[in-house]
Amino acid sequence: MTRRAPTARQSALLEELLALFLRDGFAESTLDDFAARLHCSKSTLYALAPSKEQLALKVVGHFFRAATERIEKRVATARDARDQIARYLAGAASELGVASARFVADVAAFPPTAAVYQRNAQAAAARIQTFIQQGVVDGLFRDVHARLVGEMAGWLIEGIQTGVLGDRADVSDAEAFAVLADLLLGGLAPRPRSA
């Protein structure tokens, strides 16, 4: 069975829902609340997804797909592996920076959307691993266990995305991603040769 492409109205409605979710979260709202705030009928929302839970999953999935596309466009213009990592993490900070604490908490608390978060962090770990491997080949980075470092970065990204690191360290997501970039790039730098 093939999926039909969303209509222009459905795409616009999905963007409007995303803006609501990012600003106010979604856990405490009902489909009636969403319909009233968007000035549409519940049946219009049901055209997007058959339940509130499926709607939340669709909107959160849309957020991460669109964010990933924008991040990858930034990475595509990078000069080298160092620049790829810097652009990738700056892009992640920028994309997550539009999300309210309520949205982050709701996504983390709802198992299906939390799974989307987890897959996103795993994908980030894999991307960082490829950047590291290329940086080692190019002589920009010292020879490290790229998969391990990528996985460690993925855990940190997941901690940032779920709000745990920001809460514990009292920093914004943007600050946390900037520090992660510094940590990775500083830790990967070739060691000076002894005289």
Sequence and secondary structure as in RCSB ss.txt:
>XXXX:A:sequence
MTRRAPTARQSALLEELLALFLRDGFAESTLDDFAARLHCSKSTLYALAPSKEQLALKVVGHFFRAATERIEKRV
ATARDARDQIARYLAGAASELGVASARFVADVAAFPPTAAVYQRNAQAAAARIQTFIQQGVVDGLFRDVHARLVG
EMAGWLIEGIQTGVLGDRADVSDAEAFAVLADLLLGGLAPRPRSA
>XXXX:A:secstr
       HHHHHHHHHHHHHHHHH STT  HHHHHHHHT  HHHHHTT SSHHHHHHHHHHHHHHHHHHHHHHHH
HT SSHHHHHHHHHHHHHHHHTTS HHHHHHHHHSHHHHHHHHHHHHHHHHHHHHHHHHHHHTTSS    HHHHH
HHHHHHHHHHHTTHHHHHHT  HHHHHHHHHHHHHHHHS      
